[in-house]
């Protein structure tokens, strides 16, 4: 079964209210989001970049790190009243209007 963004927001909210007790405040979650993005960045830099893995980096899973980022982003969306499905749709529409020729005309990409 595929999980929609809308259902993911519901599932995270239910988990927070039943297992997690309550949401951390928005500033705490923002800090946690930055921490999770940093962990994802560290793994990508080691896997695809030029840095070597440290012992503490071994065994980390890229998909799990991405899911950690998504989890905290969903928490922030839930607690600030953002419907991520609607927001993403609007963002795609904005990019289609604003950038429809921008990348095609960027000679750096060829």
C-alpha positions in Angstrom: 0.0 0.0 0.0 1.4 3.4 -1.0 1.3 6.1 1.7 0.1 9.5 0.5 1.5 12.7 2.0 -1.9 13.4 3.5 -2.0 10.0 5.2 1.6 10.4 6.4 0.6 13.6 8.1 -2.3 11.8 9.8 -0.2 8.8 10.8 2.6 11.1 12.3 -0.1 13.1 14.2 -1.6 9.9 15.6 1.8 8.6 16.6 2.8 11.8 18.3 -0.5 12.0 20.3 -0.4 8.3 21.4 3.2 7.3 21.7 5.1 10.6 21.6 2.9 12.3 24.2 3.0 15.7 22.4 4.8 17.6 19.7 8.0 19.3 20.7 7.7 23.0 20.2 8.3 24.4 16.7 11.8 25.8 17.5 12.9 22.4 19.0 11.5 20.7 15.9 13.4 23.2 13.6 16.6 22.3 15.4 15.8 18.6 15.1 15.2 19.1 11.4 18.6 20.7 10.9 20.2 17.9 12.9 18.5 15.3 10.7 19.5 17.1 7.5 23.1 17.2 8.8 23.0 13.4 9.3 21.7 12.9 5.8 24.3 15.3 4.4 27.1 13.5 6.3 26.0 10.1 4.8 25.7 11.5 1.2 29.1 13.2 1.5 30.7 9.9 2.5 28.7 7.7 0.0 28.9 10.0 -3.1 31.5 12.6 -2.2 35.2 12.4 -1.4 35.1 11.8 2.3 35.8 8.3 3.7 33.5 6.6 6.1 34.2 6.7 9.8 33.5 3.7 11.9 30.4 5.6 13.4 29.1 6.2 9.9 29.1 2.6 8.8 25.7 0.8 8.7 23.7 4.0 8.3 20.9 3.7 5.7 20.3 6.5 3.3 16.5 5.9 3.1 16.3 5.9 6.9 18.1 9.2 7.1 15.7 10.7 4.5 12.7 9.3 6.4 14.0 11.0 9.6 14.1 14.4 7.7 10.6 13.8 6.3 9.3 12.8 9.8 10.4 16.1 11.4 9.2 18.1 8.4 5.8 16.5 8.7 5.8 17.3 12.5 6.4 21.0 11.7 3.7 21.0 9.0 1.2 19.4 11.3 1.8 21.8 14.1 1.8 24.9 11.9 -1.3 23.9 10.0 0.4 23.3 6.6 -1.2 20.7 4.3 1.9 19.4 2.6 0.0 17.8 -0.3 -1.5 21.2 -1.2 1.8 23.0 -0.6 3.7 20.6 -2.8 1.1 20.9 -5.6 1.3 24.7 -5.4 5.1 24.6 -5.4 5.1 22.3 -8.5 2.8 24.8 -10.3 5.0 27.7 -9.4 8.1 25.9 -10.7 6.3 25.0 -13.9 5.5 28.6 -14.5 8.6 30.2 -13.3 11.2 27.7 -14.5 9.6 26.1 -17.6 12.5 27.3 -19.8 15.1 28.3 -17.3 16.9 24.9 -17.1 16.6 24.2 -20.8 18.4 27.5 -21.5 21.1 26.8 -18.9 24.2 25.8 -20.9 25.9 24.7 -17.7 23.5 21.7 -17.7 24.6 20.4 -21.1 
